[in-house]
Amino acid sequence: MTTDDNAEDREFEVIVWGASGFTGKLTAEYLLKRYGAGDDLRWAIAGRNQAKLEAVREDLSRETGVGTSELPILVGDGDDEAFLREMAGRTKVVCTTVGPYAKYGSKLVAACVASGTHYCDLTGEVQWMQRQIESHQDAAEQSGARIVFNCGFDCIPSDLGTLFVQREMQRRTGAPCCHVQLRVKGFSGAASGGTIASMLNMLEEAENDPSVMEAMNDPYALNPKGERTGPDRPERLTPSYDDDFGQWTAPFVMAGINTKVVRRSNALLGYEYGRDFRYDEAMLMGKGPLAIAKAVGVSGSSAAMMGGMAIGAIRRAVSGRLPAPGDGPAKDRREKGYFDLVLRGVSASGEVIRARVKGDRDPGYGSTSKMLGESAVCLARDELTVSGGLWTPASAMGEALLSRLPANAGVTFEIEDS
Ligand SMILES: NC(=O)c1ccc[n+]([C@@H]2O[C@H](COP(=O)([O-])OP(=O)(O)OC[C@H]3O[C@@H](n4cnc5c(N)ncnc54)[C@H](OP(=O)(O)O)[C@@H]3O)[C@@H](O)[C@H]2O)c1
């Protein structure tokens, strides 16, 4: 039986798993404001601690002015397979913010796959995603579960931005872009304790297992097995002058995950962007001598930070001074935050399209919680053409999210010129 066969019988449309955490609570707040508590969307919050979840429910009611007494709470541990299976069986979609996913996420993916339940998350952990894809693809195809990783700032703006540019190029010329470049024009935001814990856990795993570093360095690590080749090389780690944008650039910290997901989307879309498709990301630093200094400074500090944190002793010494799990940027910082991305696509015949992707909140939390919430509702409600399997946001929900996000979530996609 597939999810769509039994979906109507399920008690909930969406369960937010990890609602007591920083991003989970924001995601619940978004769903509450947009869909109410049980009147429009049938949804629930879940986690491992009843008292914390009750406090979240009270806070949400006070902060939004929407009554939450009808919002159900489900309690269990992420290590308890029987509980996870039972929880997954009660809903069409599990939307999870329980991370680091490599530590806490595998049993939930297995439970959703087994019960034909759709799933979305915020992971950026390449090595973990690779393991999940290899373990569950066949079973997910059988059960009808659509498993979609990366439904936050990494990687929705990159993945859907590329799809958006590609579809416009196809519409205008009948051919795809053979090269898409994403450039970060600006953003304002900060990291939460959970994000830092996930990054530290990935570096910890890489120290003990060389295959983790191999996956992080392979541009095609997330492509289906047997299709892990193509024209792109590993991400550039140094500053460079970008002739196409007429500016200096520095490496973008999320490029390592975003680029792999965009390439996986191309493979899952049957190479709609072409077998020779190239994709890269960087941050724009401006023009002139000051911009060179800025590009060198940003590249150097990212390299020093990643290099230093890769060393266990430094990582352990520094981690106590970083935000702890549960902490994250304050409300005014999230509300004043934004992101502004420019995409440039070029076809084999030299036709150029420029597009802009913008978000009206900080990328990691204000905008991410809205993108994740809309992904969950999209999986629960929209007529999607794909069946069960492990998908990317663009390959599973592309056109549906390109409509939902501008309408509901303050994330816009616009063509700038021809
Ligand atoms: N892709 C993106 O753009 C993006 C953006 C934001 C966050 N993220 C990712 O999202 C994840 C969450 O980040 P965060 O800052 O929200 O983290 P957080 O505040 O630490 O929240 C983690 C949640 O996991 C729960 N949890 C931990 N162990 C559990 C277990 N054994 N069973 C059940 N629940 C358990 C915690 O429950 P308690 O409250 O009971 O401790 C809490 O609800 C991280 O992996 C982060 O990297 C990604």
The ligand as an SDF file (V2000), in Angstrom:
LIG
                    3D

 48 52  0  0  0  0  0  0  0  0999 V2000
   19.3800   23.3080    6.7480 N   0  0  0  0  0  0  0  0  0  0  0  0
   19.2090   24.4270    7.4130 C   0  0  0  0  0  0  0  0  0  0  0  0
   19.0990   25.4520    6.8100 O   0  0  0  0  0  0  0  0  0  0  0  0
   19.1050   24.3300    8.9080 C   0  0  0  0  0  0  0  0  0  0  0  0
   18.6480   25.4210    9.6310 C   0  0  0  0  0  0  0  0  0  0  0  0
   18.4460   25.2770   11.0040 C   0  0  0  0  0  0  0  0  0  0  0  0
   18.7330   24.0620   11.6210 C   0  0  0  0  0  0  0  0  0  0  0  0
   19.2260   23.0400   10.8860 N   0  0  0  0  0  0  0  0  0  0  0  0
   19.4980   21.7210   11.4950 C   0  0  0  0  0  0  0  0  0  0  0  0
   18.3670   21.3540   12.2770 O   0  0  0  0  0  0  0  0  0  0  0  0
   18.7790   20.5840   13.3890 C   0  0  0  0  0  0  0  0  0  0  0  0
   18.1590   21.1750   14.6540 C   0  0  0  0  0  0  0  0  0  0  0  0
   18.7640   22.4190   14.9710 O   0  0  0  0  0  0  0  0  0  0  0  0
   18.2890   23.2180   16.2570 P   0  0  0  0  0  0  0  0  0  0  0  0
   19.1640   24.3910   16.4040 O   0  0  0  0  0  0  0  0  0  0  0  0
   16.8110   23.4050   16.2130 O   0  0  0  0  0  0  0  0  0  0  0  0
   18.6440   22.1300   17.3940 O   0  0  0  0  0  0  0  0  0  0  0  0
   18.1790   22.0430   18.9180 P   0  0  0  0  0  0  0  0  0  0  0  0
   17.6370   23.3450   19.3880 O   0  0  0  0  0  0  0  0  0  0  0  0
   19.3200   21.4440   19.6510 O   0  0  0  0  0  0  0  0  0  0  0  0
   16.9630   21.0050   18.8920 O   0  0  0  0  0  0  0  0  0  0  0  0
   17.1690   19.6260   18.7790 C   0  0  0  0  0  0  0  0  0  0  0  0
   15.8820   18.8820   19.0910 C   0  0  0  0  0  0  0  0  0  0  0  0
   16.1830   17.4870   19.0470 O   0  0  0  0  0  0  0  0  0  0  0  0
   15.5870   16.8800   20.2040 C   0  0  0  0  0  0  0  0  0  0  0  0
   16.2500   15.6140   20.5360 N   0  0  0  0  0  0  0  0  0  0  0  0
   17.5720   15.4080   20.7380 C   0  0  0  0  0  0  0  0  0  0  0  0
   17.7640   14.1010   21.0230 N   0  0  0  0  0  0  0  0  0  0  0  0
   16.5570   13.4860   20.9700 C   0  0  0  0  0  0  0  0  0  0  0  0
   16.1010   12.1670   21.1720 C   0  0  0  0  0  0  0  0  0  0  0  0
   16.9450   11.1610   21.5020 N   0  0  0  0  0  0  0  0  0  0  0  0
   14.7920   11.8910   21.0350 N   0  0  0  0  0  0  0  0  0  0  0  0
   13.9200   12.8710   20.7250 C   0  0  0  0  0  0  0  0  0  0  0  0
   14.2890   14.1580   20.5410 N   0  0  0  0  0  0  0  0  0  0  0  0
   15.5810   14.4590   20.6730 C   0  0  0  0  0  0  0  0  0  0  0  0
   15.7210   17.9350   21.2770 C   0  0  0  0  0  0  0  0  0  0  0  0
   14.8480   17.6090   22.3460 O   0  0  0  0  0  0  0  0  0  0  0  0
   14.9790   18.3080   23.7900 P   0  0  0  0  0  0  0  0  0  0  0  0
   14.4330   19.6880   23.6350 O   0  0  0  0  0  0  0  0  0  0  0  0
   14.1450   17.4500   24.6470 O   0  0  0  0  0  0  0  0  0  0  0  0
   16.4390   18.3240   24.1410 O   0  0  0  0  0  0  0  0  0  0  0  0
   15.2960   19.1630   20.4890 C   0  0  0  0  0  0  0  0  0  0  0  0
   13.8960   19.1980   20.3640 O   0  0  0  0  0  0  0  0  0  0  0  0
   20.2970   20.5770   13.3660 C   0  0  0  0  0  0  0  0  0  0  0  0
   20.7420   19.3730   12.7880 O   0  0  0  0  0  0  0  0  0  0  0  0
   20.6580   21.7460   12.4710 C   0  0  0  0  0  0  0  0  0  0  0  0
   21.8860   21.5840   11.7940 O   0  0  0  0  0  0  0  0  0  0  0  0
   19.4240   23.1520    9.5620 C   0  0  0  0  0  0  0  0  0  0  0  0
  1  2  1  0
  2  3  2  0
  2  4  1  0
  4  5  1  0
  4 48  2  0
  5  6  2  0
  6  7  1  0
  7  8  2  0
  8  9  1  0
  8 48  1  0
  9 10  1  0
  9 46  1  0
 10 11  1  0
 11 12  1  0
 11 44  1  0
 12 13  1  0
 13 14  1  0
 14 15  2  0
 14 16  1  0
 14 17  1  0
 17 18  1  0
 18 19  2  0
 18 20  1  0
 18 21  1  0
 21 22  1  0
 22 23  1  0
 23 24  1  0
 23 42  1  0
 24 25  1  0
 25 26  1  0
 25 36  1  0
 26 27  1  0
 26 35  1  0
 27 28  2  0
 28 29  1  0
 29 30  1  0
 29 35  2  0
 30 31  1  0
 30 32  2  0
 32 33  1  0
 33 34  2  0
 34 35  1  0
 36 37  1  0
 36 42  1  0
 37 38  1  0
 38 39  2  0
 38 40  1  0
 38 41  1  0
 42 43  1  0
 44 45  1  0
 44 46  1  0
 46 47  1  0
M  CHG  2   8   1  16  -1
M  END
$$$$
